[in-house]
Amino acid sequence: MMDLFDAIGSDPRDVQLAPGAMLLGGFARAFETPLIEAVRAIVQRAPFRHLVTPGGHRMSVAMTNCGAVGWVSDRTGYRYDAIDPDSGQPWPPMPDVFTRLAHEAAAKVGFADFRPEACLINRYEPGAKLSLHQDKDELDFAHPIVSVSLGLPATFLFGGMNRSDKTTRYRLTHGDVVVWGGPSRLAYHGVLPLPDGEHPLLGRQRINLTFRKTR
């Protein structure tokens, strides 16, 4: 893996994490206002909730979804579902600004055909974390993952194809986007416990948008 400070591309904030994986520093800032407005509208229809893992563990990160399908977890397993289990209704449609941002970020990293079907929206409050895991509930791994950070800064862990592989830490701030696909599509990744703080637009939280093509 490349070092945290091995910047590439036209923007000095861009960092290559591994083959097919890049941190685009501040890429989402141009979309900031409509992104935040869209998140708030989605949460009005499909509020954040703390999902339970198949093993019965309550996740510290609160979640909701938009798009054709949403990612859910319960005692029966992890899966994508077109219906919000809390409301019995379809998930809110994906806003145009979400689709545009995900497509443009993926294209910058070399995945020009990416059109997301699902967006998992995570809310991290101080102390919340995400353990190392792979995004592998999708049917086709030819498409990348696009992850957008809003709000408080967080420490992102990016590793290899095995959980035991060494991870590198990257500080993600408001507007940063991480894209990983190709040979890095199934890389293990996670987020360390979120430090407390106050973001001028979003307060004491970090919002993460994760875009995926599921089938």
MIGU-375620 format. One line per 8 residues: their letters; for each residue x negated, y, z of N, C-alpha, C, O, CB. Coordinates in Angstrom, 2 decimals. Last residue first. Glycine has a CB too. Layout:
BEGIN
a	X/Y/Z/X/Y/Z/X/Y/Z/X/Y/Z/X/Y/Z; ...
//
This chain:
BEGIN
rtkrftln	26.56/-5.24/-7.91/26.85/-6.42/-8.73/26.39/-6.23/-10.16/26.56/-7.12/-10.99/28.34/-6.72/-8.71; 25.89/-2.95/-6.49/26.11/-4.19/-5.74/26.28/-5.42/-6.61/26.17/-6.54/-6.11/27.30/-4.04/-4.87; 23.71/-0.42/-6.21/24.53/-1.09/-7.21/24.66/-2.52/-6.71/23.66/-3.21/-6.52/23.90/-1.02/-8.68; 23.61/2.09/-3.64/23.31/0.75/-4.15/24.22/0.39/-5.32/25.36/0.84/-5.39/23.45/-0.29/-3.04; 22.35/4.55/-1.43/23.08/4.24/-2.66/22.63/2.89/-3.21/21.43/2.59/-3.24/22.88/5.35/-3.72; 22.73/5.87/1.66/22.03/4.79/0.96/22.87/4.32/-0.22/23.96/3.78/-0.04/21.72/3.61/1.91; 22.21/8.66/3.55/23.03/8.13/2.46/22.22/7.08/1.73/21.13/7.37/1.25/23.49/9.26/1.47; 22.13/9.60/6.89/21.41/8.91/5.81/22.41/8.34/4.81/23.34/7.63/5.19/20.51/7.78/6.39
irqrgllp	21.88/12.17/9.18/22.78/11.47/8.27/21.93/10.86/7.15/21.11/11.55/6.55/23.89/12.43/7.70; 21.10/12.68/12.52/20.55/12.48/11.18/21.60/11.71/10.39/22.15/10.72/10.87/19.17/11.70/11.22; 21.85/15.13/15.07/22.06/13.88/14.34/21.27/13.87/13.03/20.85/14.91/12.52/23.56/13.68/14.06; 22.68/17.58/16.45/21.86/16.52/17.07/22.11/15.18/16.37/22.53/14.21/17.00/22.18/16.40/18.58; 23.18/19.67/13.57/23.13/19.47/15.01/22.24/18.31/15.43/21.18/18.08/14.84/24.52/19.23/15.54; 23.28/20.38/10.92/23.96/19.14/11.33/23.85/18.82/12.81/24.36/17.80/13.27/23.40/18.00/10.55; 21.94/22.82/10.56/23.19/22.54/9.83/23.97/21.38/10.39/25.20/21.38/10.35/22.88/22.28/8.38; 19.70/22.87/12.27/20.55/24.07/12.14/21.87/23.83/11.41/22.83/24.57/11.63/19.79/25.13/11.41
hegdplpl	19.33/20.18/14.57/19.19/20.65/13.19/20.14/21.82/12.97/21.28/21.78/13.44/19.48/19.50/12.17; 17.67/19.45/17.38/18.83/20.22/16.93/18.57/20.71/15.52/17.69/21.54/15.29/19.12/21.43/17.89; 16.80/16.41/19.15/16.50/17.67/18.50/17.79/18.34/18.08/18.88/17.86/18.38/15.58/17.47/17.30; 15.28/13.27/20.00/16.29/14.31/20.18/15.84/15.59/19.49/14.64/15.83/19.30/16.57/14.55/21.69; 14.23/10.74/17.63/13.98/11.69/18.73/15.11/12.72/18.82/15.80/13.00/17.84/12.62/12.40/18.52; 15.50/7.57/16.91/15.54/8.98/16.52/15.25/9.87/17.73/15.93/9.76/18.75/16.92/9.34/15.92; 13.45/4.70/16.69/14.46/5.45/17.45/14.36/6.96/17.16/13.28/7.54/17.18/14.30/5.20/18.95; 12.54/4.07/13.18/12.25/4.09/14.62/13.33/4.89/15.36/14.05/5.68/14.74/10.84/4.69/14.90
vghyalrs	13.91/2.11/10.66/13.81/3.47/11.21/13.57/3.36/12.71/14.28/2.66/13.41/15.11/4.31/10.91; 12.74/0.03/7.90/13.53/0.32/9.10/13.30/1.75/9.54/12.59/2.52/8.89/13.16/-0.65/10.23; 12.10/-2.69/5.61/12.07/-1.29/5.99/12.94/-1.09/7.23/13.77/-1.93/7.55/12.54/-0.37/4.82; 10.70/-4.97/3.26/11.26/-4.73/4.60/11.09/-3.25/4.95/10.07/-2.64/4.63/10.58/-5.64/5.67; 11.48/-5.03/-0.21/10.56/-4.69/0.87/11.31/-4.50/2.19/12.41/-3.94/2.22/9.77/-3.42/0.52; 12.79/-5.68/-2.52/13.13/-6.43/-1.31/12.14/-6.17/-0.17/11.98/-7.01/0.72/13.18/-7.91/-1.62; 11.65/-3.92/-4.44/13.09/-3.91/-4.17/13.47/-4.60/-2.87/14.38/-4.14/-2.18/13.83/-4.56/-5.31; 9.11/-3.68/-5.38/9.33/-3.31/-3.97/10.80/-3.41/-3.55/11.15/-3.03/-2.44/8.84/-1.91/-3.72
pggwvvvd	9.12/-4.22/-8.08/8.39/-5.14/-7.20/8.58/-4.85/-5.71/8.24/-5.68/-4.87/6.94/-5.10/-7.52; 12.18/-2.50/-8.39/11.16/-3.28/-9.07/10.46/-4.23/-8.12/11.12/-4.98/-7.41/10.15/-2.37/-9.73; 12.42/0.03/-5.77/12.97/-0.97/-6.67/11.85/-1.75/-7.33/10.70/-1.68/-6.89/13.86/-0.32/-7.73; 13.29/2.83/-3.83/12.45/1.65/-3.98/13.17/0.60/-4.83/14.36/0.31/-4.63/12.06/1.06/-2.60; 13.15/6.18/-2.87/13.64/5.25/-3.88/12.72/4.05/-3.90/11.50/4.21/-3.97/13.72/5.92/-5.30; 14.08/8.65/-0.60/13.20/7.50/-0.85/13.89/6.58/-1.84/15.06/6.25/-1.69/12.85/6.74/0.48; 14.16/12.12/-0.15/14.80/10.96/-0.78/13.74/9.88/-0.97/12.64/10.16/-1.44/15.47/11.35/-2.15; 14.74/14.88/2.08/13.85/13.87/1.49/14.66/12.70/0.93/15.71/12.35/1.47/12.83/13.37/2.54
ghtlryrt	16.54/16.51/3.42/16.43/16.63/1.98/15.50/15.63/1.31/15.47/15.55/0.09/15.98/17.98/1.65; 14.82/16.69/6.41/16.05/17.07/5.73/15.82/17.26/4.24/15.00/18.09/3.83/16.63/18.34/6.35; 12.20/14.18/6.45/12.86/15.39/6.91/14.07/15.68/6.04/14.32/15.00/5.04/11.88/16.59/6.89; 10.40/11.43/7.56/11.43/11.90/6.63/12.13/13.11/7.23/12.59/13.08/8.37/12.45/10.77/6.32; 7.23/10.23/7.80/8.16/11.17/8.42/9.12/11.69/7.36/8.70/12.32/6.39/7.40/12.35/9.11; 6.37/6.86/7.72/6.54/8.08/6.95/7.55/8.97/7.67/8.60/8.50/8.09/7.01/7.78/5.49; 4.18/4.16/8.39/5.15/5.12/8.90/5.16/6.38/8.03/4.11/6.90/7.66/4.85/5.48/10.35; 3.97/0.87/7.10/3.42/2.22/7.15/4.53/3.17/7.58/5.68/3.01/7.18/2.82/2.65/5.76
tkdsrnmg	3.48/-2.50/8.28/4.32/-1.39/7.85/3.55/-0.07/7.94/2.63/0.07/8.74/5.61/-1.32/8.69; 2.35/-5.74/7.40/2.07/-4.44/8.00/3.01/-3.38/7.44/3.29/-3.37/6.24/0.60/-4.03/7.76; 4.64/-8.51/7.58/3.69/-7.66/6.86/3.52/-6.32/7.56/4.43/-5.83/8.22/4.14/-7.45/5.41; 6.67/-9.92/8.78/5.41/-9.81/9.52/4.38/-8.93/8.82/3.33/-8.64/9.40/4.83/-11.18/9.75; 8.68/-10.03/6.90/8.89/-9.21/8.10/7.59/-8.95/8.85/7.43/-7.91/9.48/9.90/-9.87/9.03; 7.52/-9.72/3.55/7.72/-10.53/4.75/7.85/-9.62/5.96/7.21/-8.58/6.04/6.55/-11.54/4.94; 7.01/-7.87/1.64/8.08/-8.83/1.36/8.37/-9.74/2.54/9.37/-10.47/2.53/7.71/-9.65/0.16; 6.26/-4.91/3.57/6.11/-5.79/2.43/7.28/-6.74/2.29/8.39/-6.46/2.75/4.84/-6.56/2.52
gflftapl	7.44/-1.70/4.68/6.51/-2.82/4.73/6.45/-3.60/3.43/6.57/-3.04/2.34/6.88/-3.73/5.84; 8.02/1.31/6.22/8.09/0.62/4.93/7.01/-0.45/4.91/5.83/-0.16/5.09/7.93/1.61/3.73; 9.91/3.27/8.41/8.93/2.19/8.29/9.11/1.49/6.96/10.23/1.12/6.59/9.06/1.18/9.46; 10.33/6.64/9.20/10.74/5.54/8.33/9.59/4.54/8.25/8.44/4.92/8.05/11.13/6.06/6.91; 11.36/8.75/11.62/10.20/7.98/11.19/10.67/6.72/10.48/11.31/5.86/11.07/9.29/7.62/12.39; 13.15/11.82/10.94/13.07/10.45/11.43/11.78/9.81/10.94/11.18/10.27/9.97/14.30/9.62/10.98; 14.69/15.02/11.61/13.64/14.18/11.04/13.60/12.81/11.71/13.96/12.65/12.87/12.28/14.87/11.17; 18.24/15.75/11.31/17.01/15.61/12.09/15.98/14.73/11.40/16.34/13.80/10.68/17.34/15.03/13.46
glsvsvip	19.57/16.24/8.00/19.59/16.48/9.44/18.23/16.29/10.09/17.20/16.62/9.51/20.59/15.59/10.10; 19.34/13.56/5.68/19.88/14.87/6.02/19.84/15.04/7.54/20.06/14.08/8.27/21.33/15.04/5.48; 17.94/11.53/3.17/17.90/11.95/4.57/18.43/13.37/4.72/18.04/14.27/3.99/16.47/11.85/5.12; 18.84/8.88/1.06/18.77/10.33/1.23/18.84/10.69/2.70/19.72/10.21/3.41/19.91/11.03/0.45; 17.77/6.30/-1.01/18.09/6.67/0.37/17.82/8.15/0.59/16.71/8.63/0.34/17.27/5.81/1.37; 18.44/3.87/-3.32/18.16/5.30/-3.19/18.67/5.75/-1.82/19.85/5.59/-1.51/18.83/6.13/-4.34; 17.19/0.89/-4.68/17.89/1.51/-3.55/17.48/2.98/-3.53/16.30/3.30/-3.70/17.55/0.79/-2.18; 17.48/-0.23/-8.14/16.80/0.24/-6.93/17.77/0.59/-5.81/18.99/0.58/-5.97/15.95/1.44/-7.26
hafdledk	18.29/-3.34/-9.79/18.55/-1.92/-9.56/17.93/-1.48/-8.23/17.87/-2.28/-7.29/20.07/-1.63/-9.58; 17.88/-6.00/-9.82/17.22/-5.23/-10.87/17.36/-3.73/-10.65/16.63/-2.94/-11.26/17.79/-5.61/-12.22; 19.21/-7.64/-8.11/18.11/-6.87/-7.54/17.33/-6.08/-8.60/16.26/-5.56/-8.31/17.17/-7.80/-6.81; 22.51/-8.25/-7.75/21.52/-8.01/-8.79/20.43/-7.11/-8.23/20.69/-5.95/-7.90/22.18/-7.36/-10.04; 24.15/-8.47/-5.56/24.06/-9.62/-6.46/22.96/-9.48/-7.49/22.51/-10.48/-8.05/25.37/-9.82/-7.16; 23.22/-7.53/-2.18/23.64/-7.21/-3.54/23.44/-8.43/-4.44/22.65/-9.32/-4.13/22.86/-6.00/-4.08; 22.08/-8.02/0.20/23.46/-8.47/0.05/24.02/-8.15/-1.33/25.18/-8.47/-1.62/24.33/-7.83/1.12; 19.57/-7.09/0.85/19.65/-8.27/-0.01/21.07/-8.84/-0.13/21.24/-9.99/-0.51/18.73/-9.34/0.51
dqhlslka	17.34/-5.14/2.10/18.66/-4.93/1.49/18.85/-6.04/0.46/18.35/-5.95/-0.66/18.80/-3.49/0.83; 15.74/-6.35/5.05/15.78/-6.24/3.60/17.20/-5.91/3.16/18.16/-6.37/3.78/15.27/-7.54/2.92; 14.46/-4.78/8.05/15.39/-5.63/7.32/15.17/-5.46/5.83/14.48/-4.54/5.39/16.86/-5.31/7.69; 13.72/-3.61/11.28/13.21/-4.02/9.97/14.16/-5.01/9.32/14.61/-5.96/9.95/11.81/-4.63/10.10; 16.44/-1.74/12.79/15.37/-2.73/12.81/14.92/-3.07/11.40/15.66/-2.85/10.44/15.81/-4.00/13.55; 17.05/1.52/13.38/17.41/0.45/12.45/16.23/-0.51/12.37/15.14/-0.12/11.94/17.79/1.01/11.03; 18.41/3.53/16.08/17.33/2.99/15.26/17.89/1.94/14.32/19.04/1.53/14.43/16.21/2.38/16.15; 19.10/6.21/18.36/19.55/5.20/17.40/18.39/4.77/16.51/17.50/5.57/16.22/20.72/5.74/16.54
gpeyrnil	18.04/8.33/19.81/17.87/6.97/20.32/18.29/5.88/19.36/17.88/4.73/19.52/18.63/6.82/21.59; 20.41/10.70/18.74/19.14/10.45/19.44/19.11/9.06/20.08/20.03/8.67/20.80/18.92/11.52/20.50; 22.24/9.18/15.99/22.16/10.12/17.10/20.89/9.80/17.88/20.34/8.71/17.70/23.43/10.05/18.01; 22.75/8.67/12.65/21.82/8.40/13.75/21.95/9.53/14.77/21.79/10.70/14.43/20.34/8.28/13.24; 25.01/7.36/10.49/24.79/8.50/11.40/23.91/8.03/12.55/24.26/7.13/13.31/26.16/9.07/11.94; 25.08/6.42/7.08/24.69/6.11/8.45/24.54/7.40/9.26/24.01/8.40/8.77/23.37/5.31/8.48; 26.90/5.29/4.46/26.57/6.53/5.17/26.31/6.19/6.63/27.21/5.73/7.34/27.71/7.59/5.03; 26.46/3.68/1.47/26.55/3.47/2.91/26.07/4.74/3.60/24.95/5.20/3.36/25.71/2.22/3.37
caeprfda	27.99/3.67/-1.51/27.13/4.52/-0.68/27.43/4.23/0.78/28.53/4.49/1.26/27.34/6.04/-1.01; 28.18/1.88/-4.58/28.46/1.97/-3.15/27.49/2.95/-2.51/26.33/3.05/-2.90/28.35/0.59/-2.48; 27.39/2.01/-7.14/28.79/1.63/-6.91/29.19/1.85/-5.46/30.37/1.99/-5.14/29.02/0.18/-7.30; 25.14/4.10/-9.05/25.55/3.42/-7.82/27.04/3.12/-7.78/27.85/3.88/-8.32/25.18/4.25/-6.63; 23.29/3.59/-11.71/24.61/4.17/-11.45/25.18/3.46/-10.22/25.65/2.33/-10.33/25.57/4.02/-12.69; 20.24/3.76/-13.35/20.91/3.52/-12.06/22.21/4.30/-11.95/22.23/5.53/-12.07/19.98/3.89/-10.91; 18.61/3.96/-15.54/19.95/3.42/-15.75/20.76/3.26/-14.46/21.84/2.69/-14.48/19.86/2.09/-16.44; 16.03/4.77/-14.86/16.92/5.72/-15.54/18.35/5.25/-15.65/19.25/6.07/-15.85/16.39/6.02/-16.90
fgvkaaae	13.81/4.54/-12.87/15.00/3.70/-12.95/16.14/4.52/-13.57/17.08/4.92/-12.88/15.41/3.15/-11.55; 11.63/6.18/-12.34/11.54/5.23/-13.44/12.72/4.31/-13.61/12.66/3.38/-14.42/10.35/4.43/-13.28; 11.87/8.16/-10.56/10.96/7.09/-10.17/10.88/6.00/-11.24/10.15/5.02/-11.09/11.40/6.48/-8.84; 13.77/9.74/-11.71/12.45/10.33/-11.50/11.42/9.27/-11.15/10.23/9.45/-11.40/12.51/11.38/-10.40; 16.01/8.10/-11.57/15.37/8.33/-12.87/13.97/8.90/-12.71/13.08/8.58/-13.49/16.23/9.28/-13.72; 16.67/8.32/-8.87/16.22/7.03/-9.40/15.48/7.22/-10.72/14.46/6.58/-10.96/17.40/6.08/-9.59; 17.49/11.03/-8.81/16.36/10.58/-8.00/15.80/9.26/-8.54/14.58/9.11/-8.64/16.78/10.42/-6.54; 19.68/10.99/-10.58/18.51/11.82/-10.89/17.29/11.40/-10.08/16.18/11.40/-10.60/18.83/13.28/-10.63
halrtfvd	21.46/9.20/-9.27/20.99/8.93/-10.63/19.71/9.71/-10.93/18.75/9.15/-11.47/22.07/9.29/-11.66; 21.91/10.50/-6.82/21.32/9.16/-6.85/20.74/8.85/-8.22/19.64/8.29/-8.32/22.36/8.11/-6.48; 23.08/12.93/-7.73/21.84/12.93/-6.96/21.15/11.58/-7.05/19.95/11.50/-7.31/22.10/13.29/-5.49; 25.43/11.97/-9.03/24.42/12.73/-9.75/23.08/12.70/-9.03/22.04/12.47/-9.66/24.88/14.18/-9.94; 26.83/10.72/-6.95/26.42/9.95/-8.13/25.29/10.66/-8.87/24.32/10.03/-9.28/27.61/9.73/-9.07; 27.25/12.90/-5.22/26.52/11.72/-4.77/25.95/10.97/-5.97/24.77/10.63/-6.02/27.43/10.78/-3.94; 28.80/14.59/-6.77/27.48/15.06/-6.36/26.63/13.90/-5.84/25.41/13.91/-6.01/27.61/16.14/-5.28; 31.18/13.15/-7.07/30.32/13.34/-8.22/28.91/13.78/-7.82/27.93/13.37/-8.45/30.92/14.37/-9.16
pmppwpqg	31.85/10.84/-4.36/31.85/12.18/-4.95/30.87/12.28/-6.12/29.85/11.59/-6.15/31.51/13.23/-3.87; 33.49/7.78/-4.52/32.19/8.41/-4.42/32.22/9.79/-5.08/32.59/9.90/-6.24/31.10/7.52/-5.06; 36.60/7.51/-2.68/35.80/7.45/-3.90/34.47/8.18/-3.72/34.35/9.07/-2.88/36.57/8.06/-5.08; 36.94/5.80/0.48/37.02/7.03/-0.32/36.16/6.91/-1.58/35.11/6.28/-1.55/36.56/8.25/0.51; 38.02/2.34/0.32/37.08/3.37/0.76/37.28/4.64/-0.06/37.75/4.56/-1.20/35.62/2.86/0.65; 41.50/1.37/0.57/40.22/1.45/-0.14/39.33/2.53/0.45/39.81/3.52/1.02/40.45/1.73/-1.63; 42.74/0.41/3.88/42.83/1.16/2.63/41.49/1.09/1.88/40.46/0.80/2.49/43.23/2.63/2.90; 42.54/-0.54/6.41/43.27/-1.38/5.45/43.43/-0.72/4.10/44.17/-1.22/3.25/44.62/-1.73/6.01
sdpdiady	41.09/0.76/8.33/42.31/1.40/7.85/43.17/0.50/6.98/44.36/0.73/6.82/41.96/2.64/7.10; 38.98/-1.00/8.97/39.64/-0.23/10.03/40.98/0.34/9.59/41.91/0.42/10.39/38.74/0.88/10.49; 37.99/-2.13/6.63/38.70/-3.00/7.57/39.41/-2.24/8.68/40.35/-2.78/9.28/37.74/-3.97/8.17; 38.41/-0.83/3.51/37.94/-0.44/4.84/38.69/-1.28/5.87/39.91/-1.16/5.98/38.16/1.11/5.10; 37.85/-2.85/0.69/38.81/-2.33/1.67/38.11/-2.00/2.98/37.32/-2.79/3.49/39.94/-3.36/1.91; 35.94/-4.06/-0.81/36.60/-2.89/-1.40/37.54/-2.19/-0.42/37.97/-1.07/-0.67/37.38/-3.30/-2.63; 32.91/-5.04/0.69/34.36/-5.19/0.63/34.96/-3.91/0.06/34.55/-2.81/0.42/34.95/-5.51/2.04; 29.97/-6.95/1.14/30.61/-5.78/0.55/32.10/-6.06/0.41/32.50/-7.17/0.08/29.98/-5.43/-0.83
rygtrdsv	28.57/-8.26/4.24/29.18/-8.37/2.91/29.61/-7.00/2.41/29.61/-6.02/3.16/30.39/-9.33/2.95; 27.55/-10.42/6.89/27.35/-9.17/6.16/27.95/-9.33/4.76/27.85/-10.40/4.16/25.83/-8.79/6.08; 29.82/-12.23/9.15/28.65/-12.03/8.31/28.58/-10.63/7.71/29.42/-9.77/7.99/28.65/-13.03/7.21; 31.70/-12.62/11.10/31.71/-13.56/9.97/30.54/-13.35/9.03/30.27/-14.20/8.18/33.00/-13.44/9.19; 31.49/-10.56/12.91/31.09/-11.90/13.35/31.02/-12.91/12.21/30.35/-13.94/12.33/32.06/-12.39/14.39; 30.47/-8.04/10.55/31.22/-8.48/11.72/30.77/-9.89/12.06/29.76/-10.36/11.54/32.76/-8.44/11.46; 29.93/-5.34/8.34/29.37/-6.43/9.13/30.31/-6.75/10.28/30.89/-5.85/10.90/27.95/-6.07/9.67; 29.92/-3.88/5.05/30.49/-4.11/6.38/29.81/-5.30/7.04/29.20/-6.14/6.38/32.01/-4.33/6.28
wgvagcnt	29.74/-1.51/2.51/29.02/-2.56/3.23/29.60/-2.68/4.64/29.75/-1.67/5.33/27.49/-2.25/3.29; 32.31/-1.07/0.03/31.54/-0.62/1.18/30.88/-1.79/1.87/31.38/-2.91/1.84/32.43/0.14/2.15; 33.04/-0.17/-3.38/32.97/-1.13/-2.28/32.16/-0.51/-1.15/31.42/0.46/-1.36/32.32/-2.49/-2.75; 33.24/2.20/-4.79/34.12/1.08/-5.16/34.15/0.01/-4.08/35.17/-0.65/-3.89/33.67/0.47/-6.47; 32.85/4.83/-2.27/32.57/4.13/-3.52/33.52/2.98/-3.75/34.48/2.79/-3.01/31.16/3.64/-3.53; 31.53/5.06/1.06/32.37/5.53/-0.02/31.95/4.80/-1.28/30.86/4.24/-1.37/32.26/7.09/-0.19; 31.47/4.32/4.63/31.13/4.08/3.23/32.00/4.92/2.32/33.04/5.44/2.71/31.30/2.60/2.88; 29.79/4.45/7.85/30.99/4.44/7.02/30.53/4.31/5.58/29.33/4.20/5.32/31.86/5.74/7.24
mavsmrhg	28.37/3.93/11.14/28.40/3.78/9.69/29.78/4.03/9.12/30.80/3.86/9.79/27.93/2.41/9.30; 25.88/4.48/13.68/27.28/4.48/13.26/27.34/4.56/11.74/26.48/5.17/11.10/28.05/5.68/13.92; 23.39/2.51/15.16/23.70/3.45/14.10/25.18/3.35/13.76/25.69/2.24/13.57/22.82/3.18/12.84; 23.33/0.40/16.87/23.22/1.74/17.46/23.52/2.83/16.45/23.87/3.94/16.82/21.82/1.95/18.04; 25.59/-2.34/16.62/24.56/-1.51/16.02/24.53/-0.13/16.64/25.58/0.46/16.90/24.77/-1.41/14.51; 26.04/-4.92/18.84/26.61/-3.65/18.39/25.49/-2.76/17.87/24.54/-2.47/18.59/27.37/-2.94/19.55; 25.78/-8.34/18.13/25.08/-7.14/18.56/25.75/-5.89/17.99/26.00/-5.81/16.79/23.60/-7.20/18.13; 26.79/-10.74/17.21/27.51/-10.06/18.27/26.84/-8.80/18.78/27.28/-8.24/19.78/27.70/-10.98/19.39
gptvlhrf	25.66/-11.92/15.01/25.26/-12.44/16.31/25.92/-11.73/17.49/25.66/-12.08/18.64/23.79/-12.33/16.45; 26.62/-10.38/12.91/27.15/-11.75/13.08/26.78/-12.37/14.43/27.50/-13.23/14.93/26.63/-12.65/11.97; 27.00/-7.09/14.46/26.30/-8.07/13.64/26.94/-9.45/13.81/27.71/-9.67/14.75/24.80/-8.12/14.01; 29.40/-4.53/14.26/28.85/-5.62/15.05/28.19/-6.62/14.11/28.76/-6.95/13.07/29.97/-6.31/15.91; 29.32/-0.94/13.80/29.60/-2.31/13.38/28.92/-3.30/14.31/28.00/-2.97/15.05/29.14/-2.53/11.94; 30.75/1.87/14.85/29.59/1.04/15.16/29.95/-0.41/14.83/30.78/-1.03/15.50/29.17/1.19/16.67; 31.91/4.38/12.50/32.17/3.31/13.48/30.87/2.53/13.69/29.99/2.52/12.83/33.32/2.36/12.99; 33.25/7.39/11.10/32.12/6.57/11.52/32.56/5.54/12.54/33.47/5.78/13.34/30.99/7.46/12.10
parqviar	36.37/7.32/9.21/35.48/7.77/10.29/34.30/6.82/10.53/34.35/5.64/10.20/36.27/7.91/11.57; 37.49/8.12/6.41/36.93/6.85/6.88/35.91/7.17/7.97/34.72/7.28/7.68/36.26/6.03/5.70; 38.43/10.72/6.15/39.26/9.61/5.66/38.79/8.26/6.21/39.60/7.36/6.44/39.24/9.57/4.15; 36.45/12.28/7.28/37.84/12.54/7.65/38.74/11.37/7.27/39.70/11.07/7.98/38.33/13.83/6.99; 34.22/11.38/5.95/34.39/10.96/7.34/35.80/11.26/7.84/36.29/10.57/8.73/33.36/11.66/8.24; 34.53/12.70/3.50/34.60/11.24/3.56/34.90/10.78/4.98/35.74/9.90/5.20/33.28/10.61/3.06; 34.13/15.36/4.27/35.42/14.96/3.71/35.60/13.44/3.77/36.69/12.95/4.04/35.54/15.46/2.26; 31.47/15.28/5.11/32.52/15.63/6.07/33.89/15.21/5.57/34.73/14.76/6.35/32.50/17.13/6.35
vaeilpte	30.19/14.67/2.68/30.11/13.74/3.82/31.24/14.03/4.80/31.90/13.10/5.27/28.74/13.86/4.54; 30.76/16.98/1.21/31.30/15.70/0.78/31.28/14.68/1.91/32.23/13.92/2.09/30.53/15.16/-0.41; 29.28/18.93/2.60/30.74/19.06/2.49/31.38/17.73/2.12/32.43/17.37/2.65/31.11/20.13/1.44; 26.72/17.92/2.12/27.24/17.97/3.50/28.76/18.11/3.48/29.45/17.46/4.28/26.61/19.15/4.28; 26.58/18.20/-0.70/26.38/16.90/-0.04/27.02/16.90/1.34/27.78/15.99/1.69/24.88/16.57/0.06; 26.91/20.96/-1.19/27.96/20.02/-1.59/27.81/18.64/-0.97/28.81/17.96/-0.74/27.98/19.89/-3.10; 24.40/21.83/0.16/25.74/22.27/0.58/26.84/21.31/0.10/27.64/20.88/0.93/26.03/23.66/0.05; 22.17/20.35/-1.19/22.45/20.37/0.24/23.90/20.70/0.60/24.55/19.92/1.28/21.54/21.35/0.90
farafggl	20.93/19.95/-3.55/22.31/19.46/-3.47/22.90/19.66/-2.06/24.00/19.19/-1.78/22.37/17.98/-3.85; 18.36/20.73/-3.20/19.13/21.46/-4.20/20.61/21.10/-4.17/21.45/21.84/-4.69/18.57/21.19/-5.59; 17.42/18.82/-1.44/17.75/20.15/-0.92/18.56/20.97/-1.92/19.36/21.81/-1.51/16.48/20.90/-0.57; 16.58/16.36/-2.35/18.02/16.56/-2.19/18.39/17.96/-1.71/19.58/18.27/-1.59/18.57/15.56/-1.22; 13.76/16.45/-2.34/14.48/16.36/-3.61/15.97/16.71/-3.48/16.55/17.29/-4.39/14.34/14.96/-4.19; 11.90/16.55/-0.28/12.83/17.66/-0.44/13.72/17.60/-1.66/14.38/18.58/-2.00/12.08/18.91/-0.48; 9.79/14.27/-1.80/9.90/15.26/-0.73/10.85/16.39/-1.08/10.64/17.11/-2.05/8.55/15.82/-0.41; 10.41/11.17/-2.43/10.56/12.43/-3.15/10.83/13.53/-2.14/11.95/13.70/-1.67/11.71/12.34/-4.22
lmagpalq	8.57/8.33/-2.18/9.23/9.34/-1.35/9.22/10.64/-2.15/8.16/11.15/-2.51/8.52/9.51/0.05; 8.89/5.30/-4.02/8.38/6.66/-3.88/9.24/7.47/-2.92/10.46/7.33/-2.87/8.31/7.34/-5.24; 8.10/2.25/-5.56/8.69/2.91/-4.39/8.05/4.28/-4.19/6.83/4.41/-4.20/8.50/2.05/-3.12; 6.74/0.88/-7.52/8.19/0.97/-7.63/8.87/1.69/-6.49/10.10/1.73/-6.44/8.76/-0.36/-7.75; 4.15/-0.01/-5.34/4.64/-0.07/-6.73/6.16/-0.08/-6.79/6.80/-0.93/-6.18/4.08/-1.32/-7.44; 4.54/2.31/-2.58/4.13/1.01/-3.09/4.56/0.99/-4.56/5.27/1.90/-4.99/4.78/-0.20/-2.27; 4.85/5.01/-2.11/4.77/4.11/-0.97/4.20/2.76/-1.36/3.47/2.14/-0.59/6.14/3.92/-0.35; 3.79/8.08/-3.26/4.05/6.71/-3.65/3.83/5.80/-2.46/2.76/5.82/-1.85/3.15/6.28/-4.84
vdrpdsgi	5.31/11.15/-2.61/4.34/10.17/-2.13/4.72/8.79/-2.64/5.86/8.37/-2.47/4.25/10.18/-0.58; 5.70/14.62/-3.09/6.04/13.27/-3.52/4.93/12.30/-3.15/3.75/12.60/-3.35/6.30/13.24/-5.03; 4.80/17.13/-2.53/5.46/16.42/-1.43/5.83/14.98/-1.81/6.23/14.21/-0.94/6.72/17.17/-1.00; 3.86/18.22/-4.85/2.87/17.70/-3.89/3.50/16.98/-2.70/2.80/16.29/-1.95/2.03/18.83/-3.38; 5.37/17.32/-7.82/5.62/17.94/-6.53/4.65/17.38/-5.51/4.61/16.16/-5.33/7.09/17.72/-6.07; 4.63/15.72/-9.93/4.49/17.16/-10.08/4.70/17.90/-8.77/4.22/19.02/-8.62/5.46/17.68/-11.11; 2.79/12.77/-8.81/3.89/13.48/-9.45/3.67/14.98/-9.42/2.63/15.46/-8.95/5.20/13.14/-8.77; 1.67/11.89/-5.49/1.64/11.78/-6.93/2.78/12.60/-7.50/3.64/13.08/-6.76/1.73/10.31/-7.38
adfldmm	-0.42/11.65/-2.58/0.70/12.26/-3.29/0.54/12.09/-4.79/-0.57/12.13/-5.31/0.82/13.74/-2.95; -1.37/10.01/-0.14/-1.67/9.84/-1.56/-0.48/10.36/-2.37/0.37/9.58/-2.80/-1.97/8.35/-1.89; -0.79/10.02/2.54/-1.13/11.30/1.94/-1.57/11.18/0.48/-2.11/12.13/-0.07/-2.20/11.96/2.74; -0.31/7.39/3.31/0.76/8.36/3.42/0.47/9.63/2.64/1.39/10.27/2.13/1.01/8.70/4.87; -1.88/5.14/0.98/-1.87/5.93/2.20/-0.77/6.98/2.14/-0.36/7.41/1.06/-3.23/6.59/2.41; -0.31/2.31/-0.57/-1.05/3.55/-0.62/-0.92/4.30/0.71/0.04/4.10/1.45/-0.56/4.43/-1.77; -0.83/-1.20/0.00/0.00/0.00/0.00/-0.87/1.25/0.00/-1.99/1.26/0.50/0.94/0.00/1.21
//
